[in-house]
Amino acid sequence: MTTAGEQGALLRQAGLRVTSPRLAVLDVVAGRPHIAAEDVASLVRERLGAVSTQTVYDALRVCTEVGLMRRIEPAGSPARYERRTGDNHHHLVCRHCGRIEDVECAVGHAPCLAADSDHGFRIDEAEVNYWGTCPECRAKQSELV
């Protein structure tokens, strides 16, 4: 985890003003990967007191736009945020509880960025989600049988 000083430096390097809400958002997302925006807002309010939902959403948006965090949107789930950016990792998503875990690329490089046909697009990112059932949900299911 980074310190407030290091996070402030990251914001400045990205050309952003350093504000308490932005620092808190960065810290919350760093500590809880794959966190939903409403949970970020709740935890930021616990730290700072009265902070508007719009301020938190603006911080999430701008930090995502400059590459300080990544937004993922698994089907049927609210948008989630993580600080792990710039690498080639994918996600495991539990169909039952929505738990998300990082997984490294099975190939070790970004073959998913070389589509069979790019239709003239310049591809710069690909999302791969593996879907299944997490160990906790499998255990619950076996208890019911």
Protein Blocks (a to p, Z undefined) as FASTA:
>chain_A
ZZfklmmmmmmmnopacdfklmmmmmmmmmmghiafklmmmmmmmmnopadfklmmmmmm
mmmmnopaccdddehiacdddfbehiacdddddfklopacddddfklpafklmcfblghp
acfbdcdddddddfklmmmmmmmZZ
